């Protein structure tokens, strides 16, 4: 595991690629245009939320930008709802819990409840 940590600290190329992709996802969802790219992003995030929870899935979920999930909720609060959001966060973490509250308030504001 120390080798894995060292690789992450030095910038694992796979993680860097995933982060670049996620940043592109954030930009696309921020633009707010419903198109095939947004549909792909939505299905990708749904797949992560419903995937078996193992170390690899958890690591990818940890890399998900919170803004991406907020943007998806803004685009369609009825579809990207709390049921999809909760498997993507760690409620044992204080920061994640605060973000979950922020997400819940956003859904309520947008009529997602």
C-alpha positions as MATLAB code, in Angstrom:
seq = 'XXXXXXXXXXXXXXXXXXXXXXXXXXXXXXXXXXXXXXXXXXXXXXXXXXXXXXXXXXXXXXXXXXXXXXXXXXXXXXXXXXXXXXXXXXXXXXXXXXXXXXXXXXXXXXXXX';
ca = [
       0.000    0.000    0.000;
       2.939    2.360    0.580;
       3.789    1.994   -3.103;
       0.219    2.979   -3.999;
       0.441    6.048   -1.740;
       3.767    7.078   -3.249;
       2.331    6.704   -6.732;
      -0.650    8.886   -5.801;
       1.589   11.513   -4.196;
       3.703   11.713   -7.342;
       0.660   12.018   -9.561;
      -0.648    8.739  -10.862;
      -1.178    9.256  -14.630;
      -4.524    7.444  -14.535;
      -5.750    9.686  -11.713;
      -4.523   12.775  -13.569;
      -6.471   11.642  -16.641;
      -9.605   11.035  -14.581;
      -9.276   14.480  -12.985;
      -8.914   16.133  -16.406;
     -12.033   14.325  -17.620;
     -13.961   15.351  -14.501;
     -12.949   18.991  -14.997;
     -14.299   18.806  -18.559;
     -17.506   17.309  -17.144;
     -17.789   20.250  -14.721;
     -17.394   22.770  -17.574;
     -19.998   21.001  -19.718;
     -22.549   20.790  -16.925;
     -21.893   24.393  -15.886;
     -22.781   25.505  -19.423;
     -26.158   23.878  -18.853;
     -26.897   22.808  -22.391;
     -28.794   19.536  -22.455;
     -27.056   17.484  -25.087;
     -25.489   14.100  -25.598;
     -22.419   15.030  -23.537;
     -24.579   15.807  -20.515;
     -26.492   12.567  -21.032;
     -23.202   10.655  -21.073;
     -21.982   12.415  -17.911;
     -25.264   11.691  -16.152;
     -25.147    7.989  -17.076;
     -21.499    7.782  -16.007;
     -22.295    9.245  -12.580;
     -25.344    6.968  -12.212;
     -23.097    3.994  -13.015;
     -20.682    5.074  -10.281;
     -23.514    5.546   -7.781;
     -24.917    2.087   -8.464;
     -21.611    0.217   -8.890;
     -20.490   -2.293   -6.262;
     -18.567   -0.456   -3.561;
     -14.980   -1.638   -3.812;
     -11.625    0.116   -3.492;
     -11.430    1.078   -7.174;
     -14.959    2.493   -7.287;
     -14.438    4.408   -4.036;
     -11.220    5.940   -5.394;
     -12.964    7.169   -8.552;
     -15.838    8.534   -6.457;
     -13.317   10.404   -4.259;
     -12.082   12.173   -7.393;
     -15.561   13.379   -8.404;
     -15.759   17.160   -8.165;
     -18.601   18.281   -5.918;
     -19.418   21.027   -8.448;
     -20.183   18.330  -11.013;
     -22.890   16.868   -8.803;
     -24.298   20.323   -8.021;
     -24.395   21.164  -11.732;
     -26.212   17.921  -12.555;
     -28.774   18.683   -9.848;
     -29.272   22.192  -11.247;
     -29.862   20.764  -14.714;
     -32.417   18.214  -13.556;
     -33.164   18.110   -9.825;
     -35.894   15.506  -10.284;
     -33.503   13.043  -11.917;
     -30.179   13.742  -10.191;
     -31.660   13.468   -6.734;
     -30.629   12.535   -3.221;
     -30.931    8.800   -3.961;
     -28.194    9.103   -6.583;
     -26.114   11.544   -4.591;
     -25.844    9.692   -1.275;
     -23.859    6.661   -2.565;
     -21.302    9.129   -3.942;
     -20.370   10.655   -0.596;
     -18.941    9.589    2.739;
     -21.261   10.786    5.499;
     -18.608    9.879    8.081;
     -16.513   12.781    6.775;
     -17.430   16.255    8.092;
     -16.726   18.014    4.782;
     -18.817   15.489    2.857;
     -21.649   15.871    5.350;
     -21.610   19.663    4.910;
     -21.644   19.200    1.142;
     -24.571   16.797    1.463;
     -26.470   19.469    3.362;
     -25.624   21.986    0.635;
     -26.828   19.532   -2.012;
     -30.055   18.862   -0.105;
     -30.747   22.596    0.250;
     -30.128   23.066   -3.473;
     -32.570   20.280   -4.328;
     -35.191   21.797   -2.067;
     -34.682   25.238   -3.631;
     -35.013   23.752   -7.124;
     -38.109   21.738   -6.262;
     -36.325   18.398   -6.309;
     -38.304   17.197   -3.284;
];
